[in-house]
Amino acid sequence: MIIKNLVCSVLLCTVVFATTANAQESEVKIKKIAAQFIKGADVNDGRLLEDVLEPKSLQYVLIGGKLSTFSAQDYIKMVNEKKLGGKPRKITYRHAEFLGNNLAVVVLNAVSEEYDFLYQLSMAKSAKGKWEIVGITAEINGV
């Protein structure tokens, strides 16, 4: 009986450890996608953005009470043309959560010398298993 309980305890610990390790690994993956989105704008590299943005995604940006909307393609074009971005920002993650097996959300601040960007990045895992940003809500404030 003691051996049976010991084996059950070891198996339970193994399952819990494996589940926790997979969740942590997955959280790292979605945070990397978020970081690549920020870096793409910071270094004016639209290719980095193309790799993480779902082509039909939209970005809703609130600046001083005014809401603007950008398509992924418009945003990438403005970054490539250096109309946006080009200034390094420090990322602070506020929240990363899975909303099921194929949906996730990351909330972060990206702060430059001039602005504090608060982002909510909605992500989905494609049929090919790749995480993509499917929607962005941002608020931009001066520092």
NUDOSE-160997 format. One record per residue (C-alpha): x, y, z; residue in one letter. Coordinates in pm, 1 decimal. Layout:
BEGIN
<<X Y Z> a>
...
This chain:
BEGIN
<<0.0 0.0 0.0> m>
<<282.9 239.0 85.8> i>
<<457.2 163.2 -244.8> i>
<<130.8 214.1 -435.0> k>
<<79.9 554.6 -265.6> n>
<<440.9 647.7 -332.6> l>
<<410.1 557.2 -703.0> v>
<<85.4 754.8 -731.5> c>
<<249.3 1055.1 -564.3> s>
<<548.6 1040.0 -798.9> v>
<<321.0 1013.3 -1104.3> l>
<<110.6 1306.8 -983.8> l>
<<420.5 1519.8 -924.3> c>
<<549.1 1431.2 -1272.3> t>
<<220.8 1533.6 -1435.1> v>
<<205.6 1859.9 -1237.9> v>
<<569.9 1940.4 -1321.2> f>
<<522.1 1864.0 -1692.8> a>
<<204.2 2074.2 -1708.8> t>
<<373.1 2365.2 -1531.5> t>
<<680.7 2341.0 -1755.6> a>
<<463.4 2337.6 -2071.3> n>
<<265.3 2639.6 -1949.3> a>
<<585.0 2831.1 -1872.9> q>
<<732.6 2738.6 -2211.9> e>
<<413.1 2851.1 -2386.6> s>
<<409.5 3178.8 -2191.2> e>
<<766.7 3241.4 -2304.3> v>
<<655.2 3184.0 -2665.8> k>
<<376.2 3441.9 -2654.2> i>
<<600.0 3692.1 -2475.9> k>
<<859.0 3645.9 -2753.9> k>
<<590.0 3724.5 -3013.0> i>
<<501.0 4039.5 -2817.9> a>
<<867.8 4140.4 -2790.3> a>
<<918.2 4090.5 -3163.4> q>
<<618.8 4318.0 -3232.1> f>
<<774.0 4591.6 -3017.5> i>
<<1123.4 4543.8 -3164.4> k>
<<991.7 4557.2 -3522.0> g>
<<871.0 4912.5 -3466.3> a>
<<1170.3 5011.5 -3253.1> d>
<<1419.2 4919.5 -3527.4> v>
<<1190.5 5006.2 -3822.3> n>
<<1192.2 4647.8 -3951.8> d>
<<860.0 4559.1 -4112.0> g>
<<976.4 4200.5 -4171.2> r>
<<974.0 4139.9 -3796.6> l>
<<617.6 4272.2 -3785.7> l>
<<504.5 4067.6 -4085.8> e>
<<625.1 3755.7 -3907.5> d>
<<402.7 3812.2 -3600.6> v>
<<102.1 4010.6 -3727.1> l>
<<-190.4 3830.0 -3883.5> e>
<<-230.0 4015.2 -4218.9> p>
<<-593.7 4114.2 -4152.7> k>
<<-535.3 4224.3 -3794.4> s>
<<-628.6 4571.6 -3676.5> l>
<<-466.4 4804.1 -3427.0> q>
<<-678.5 5045.0 -3222.3> y>
<<-472.9 5328.7 -3075.4> v>
<<-599.0 5578.0 -2818.2> l>
<<-398.1 5901.5 -2796.9> i>
<<-531.2 6190.3 -2591.1> g>
<<-886.3 6060.3 -2606.4> g>
<<-879.9 6019.7 -2986.8> k>
<<-909.2 5668.7 -3130.0> l>
<<-726.5 5579.1 -3451.4> s>
<<-735.4 5247.2 -3635.2> t>
<<-459.4 5092.6 -3846.1> f>
<<-456.1 4775.4 -4050.8> s>
<<-152.5 4551.2 -4017.5> a>
<<-40.3 4646.5 -4367.6> q>
<<-76.0 5021.2 -4301.3> d>
<<116.7 4988.7 -3976.6> y>
<<397.6 4789.9 -4138.9> i>
<<418.2 5043.6 -4421.3> k>
<<443.7 5337.3 -4176.9> m>
<<714.8 5156.3 -3978.8> v>
<<911.7 5075.1 -4295.6> n>
<<883.5 5438.0 -4409.4> e>
<<1002.1 5548.5 -4063.0> k>
<<683.6 5745.9 -3999.4> k>
<<643.0 5544.1 -3679.3> l>
<<891.4 5381.0 -3447.6> g>
<<1265.9 5404.9 -3457.3> g>
<<1311.1 5464.4 -3084.6> k>
<<1404.1 5184.5 -2845.0> p>
<<1153.7 5101.1 -2574.3> r>
<<1180.8 4903.5 -2253.2> k>
<<920.9 4630.4 -2214.6> i>
<<746.8 4553.5 -1886.4> t>
<<502.3 4263.8 -1902.0> y>
<<187.6 4313.8 -1697.1> r>
<<-2.3 4000.9 -1786.4> h>
<<15.3 3694.8 -2010.1> a>
<<-273.3 3452.3 -2013.7> e>
<<-404.6 3165.9 -2223.3> f>
<<-775.7 3179.3 -2297.0> l>
<<-787.1 2824.0 -2421.4> g>
<<-554.7 2608.7 -2627.1> n>
<<-539.2 2848.5 -2921.2> n>
<<-604.5 3196.8 -2779.8> l>
<<-388.4 3416.0 -2559.0> a>
<<-353.4 3775.9 -2446.4> v>
<<-43.3 3969.9 -2346.5> v>
<<-59.9 4308.0 -2174.5> v>
<<259.5 4511.5 -2159.1> l>
<<408.8 4857.6 -2136.0> n>
<<671.8 4966.5 -2386.8> a>
<<833.9 5288.0 -2266.4> v>
<<1063.7 5515.7 -2467.2> s>
<<1218.1 5845.4 -2362.3> e>
<<902.9 6024.0 -2481.2> e>
<<609.4 5785.8 -2463.7> y>
<<454.3 5508.8 -2257.8> d>
<<268.9 5260.0 -2478.0> f>
<<21.0 5032.0 -2302.6> l>
<<-62.2 4736.9 -2529.0> y>
<<-314.4 4457.9 -2513.4> q>
<<-213.6 4202.3 -2774.9> l>
<<-470.5 3938.9 -2867.6> s>
<<-311.7 3625.9 -3013.3> m>
<<-431.6 3312.3 -3184.6> a>
<<-250.3 2994.1 -3279.4> k>
<<-291.8 2916.5 -3648.6> s>
<<-376.1 2573.5 -3786.3> a>
<<-1.2 2535.1 -3850.8> k>
<<70.3 2591.0 -3478.9> g>
<<216.6 2940.6 -3517.2> k>
<<116.2 3215.2 -3272.3> w>
<<10.5 3541.2 -3440.6> e>
<<-115.9 3874.9 -3315.8> i>
<<-474.0 3908.6 -3437.8> v>
<<-570.6 4231.4 -3262.6> g>
<<-401.9 4519.6 -3084.1> i>
<<-540.9 4779.3 -2849.0> t>
<<-300.9 5050.9 -2739.1> a>
<<-301.8 5365.6 -2531.1> e>
<<-15.8 5610.7 -2575.5> i>
<<74.4 5865.1 -2309.1> n>
<<364.2 6103.1 -2263.2> g>
<<630.4 6011.0 -2010.4> v>
